Amino acid sequence: MNFEDTPEEARFRTEVRHWLEANAKPKTPDTLKARASLSEAEGLKRAKEWQAKRAAAGYARITWPKEWGGMGGTPIQSVIYGQEESKFDVPAGFFEIGLGMCIPTVMQYTSAEHKARYVKPALFGEEVWCQLFSEPAAGSDVAGIRTKAERDGNDWIINGQKIWTSGAHYSDFGILLTRTDPSVPKHKGLTMFFLDMKSPGVEVRPIKQISGGANFNEVFFTNVRIPDHQRLHDVGKGWEAALTTLMHERLAVGGGTGGQGPDVRELMALARTIELEDGPAIKNAAVRERLADWYVRSEGLKFTTYRTMTALSKGQIPGPEASIAKIVVAQKLQDLASFAMDLEDMGGIMSGREQVPHEAMFQQAFMSAPGLRIAGGTDEILRNIIAERVLGLPADIRVDKDVPFNKAPAGR
């Protein structure tokens, strides 16, 4: 494992740091609290402004070709930029799905005309994209979807429902996985499209979450018409296109060591302000032991990410680090937030930002963490991937592998 930048990487890091210092403010202990106080509309406006600024500088998607607004840079340069940007108070949470998952799929499977139309507006924050995969009866088993696409001349007619679609209520476009042939095994009868989320027949219903937010949505399709030129990949090859999206999703959700919520630094700040029976929580031996545990986990995640960085720096393909990190990050966030709420005593059961220390960031994290353990692959799915593809253990038995989708057993 190499912890040092090459001379070229060091020059790039310095360049990035100078640009960020000139265009953004450093993070402070109050950064998370300030973000939490913003409304979704305010957050989206701020995110669009920042996205346009860094896209103009070439930093929005460093590895993308220059003709599509990127820098034509290397993966390690992208990692370096992410490391440096993480030290600054910049908005996040609105473009990761579109730029990290949707647009790479569009770039791979659509025409040059569509790339010219859609890639740069997404990159510069002018348009937001969402991913329409999961359904009420097809979550971890994405290939079990039932949303239908039926050919009608040069168009396709879409009927069905999607669920847990993040950001659908403010998205302009989305990529949509459908079933076009139910007479073949489930993985072979899928086709992917992209569509305008304002198309007639598209209805978006936000789902109120226990955290108080409503970022997830149900999306209903009633005779929605999509032209065939908005198809991504060949008819029946939707699973191949979906794997492209899912590969990018796993990296996006699991590739970092933080940024999903409060971490050990915020927990230490809380411990300094909480008074226990024997004095400040930060001086309590049991609390210090737990803080040390969280610190060790955070450092382990950091060094695991360094393994990925080392592979990228050498031009190699990273190993299973992203899947491993994703499992650890989500569980750590949930456990850390739970411990913080215990420290807050009776305040831990409250969620009002005005009444709870640190504006209830730990309560928000605790209620949001279960979603992170599902997004990008559940803990169980990722453990199966690691077991089968890394450790070489036998795969799960699939009784429906070669059965036509419309003949496979299903619940009533």
Buried (B, 14 or more C-beta within 10 A) or exposed (E): EEEEBEEEBEEBBEBBBEBBEEBBEEBEEEBBBEBBEBEBEEBBBBBBEBBBBBBEEBBBBBBBEEEBBBBEBBBBBBBBBBBBBBEBBBBBBBBBBBBBBBBBBBBBBBEEEBBEEBBBBBBBBEBBBBBBBBBEEBBEBBBBBBBBBEEEEEBBBBBBBBBBBBBBBBBBBBBBBBBBBBEBBBBBBBBBBBBBBEBEEBEBEBBEBEBBBEBBBBBBBEEBEBEEEBBBBEBBBBBBBBEBBBBBBBBBBBBBBBEBBBBBBBBBBBBEEBEBEEEEBBEBEEBBEBBEBBBEBBEBBBEBBBBBBBBBBEEEEBEBBBBBBBBBBBBBBBBBBBBBBEBBEEBBEBBEBEEBBBBBBBBBBBBBBBBBBBBBBBEEBBBBBBBEEEEEEEEEEEEBEEBBBEEBEEEE
